[in-house]
Amino acid sequence: MAAENTLGEELSRRRVLVVDDDGALLELLTEFLELQGVEVVAAASGEAALRELEGPRPPDLVVLDIRLPGLSGNDVLRRMKADPKLAHIPVAAMTGMRPGEFQLVAAPDEFLSKPFDVEAFSAALTRMVSGRPTGH
C-alpha cells in the first residue's frame, strides 16, 4: 500500500497566502509551511491579502483569519468568491470565535477553529489541494 503524501508533497510548487493579524501565529504558520517546502506569502491584514490576490501571481491556496482589523477576513472571502478570477482559489477560514459569534458571508473550502493542532491544519490543506470532500 502506498504511503500518504506529506503536506509538502501535496503543496509542492504551490503558493500559499496566510492571512492573520496575530503576528506570532502568522510567523508560526509561515515557518511550518516553509519547513514543508511550501512557498508562503504572509499578510497581516485584509487589505494586504487583497493586494496579493489581485497581484501578478495570485496564490494557489489561502489560509484566512476571519477576524481582522479594517477589511475583515469575511469581506476578503466574500470578494474572492464573487470574483471569477479568484473564486476557484481554495480558502481555509480560521477563527478563535465560538459558533454564534460570527456568520460567514461565503462558504470557505475548509474551516479551522483556533486553537488548532498541526495535524488538523495539515489535513485541511491536504484535502483542499487533493479535492477530497470535507466534513462540513
Buried (B, 14 or more C-beta within 10 A) or exposed (E): EEEEEEBBEBBBEEBBBBBBBBEEBBEBBBEBBBEBEBBBBBBBBBBBBBEBBEEEEBBBBBBBBBBBEEBBBBBBBBBBBEBEEBEEBBBBBBBBEEEEEBEBBBEBBBBBEBEBEEEEBBBBBBBBBEEEEEEE
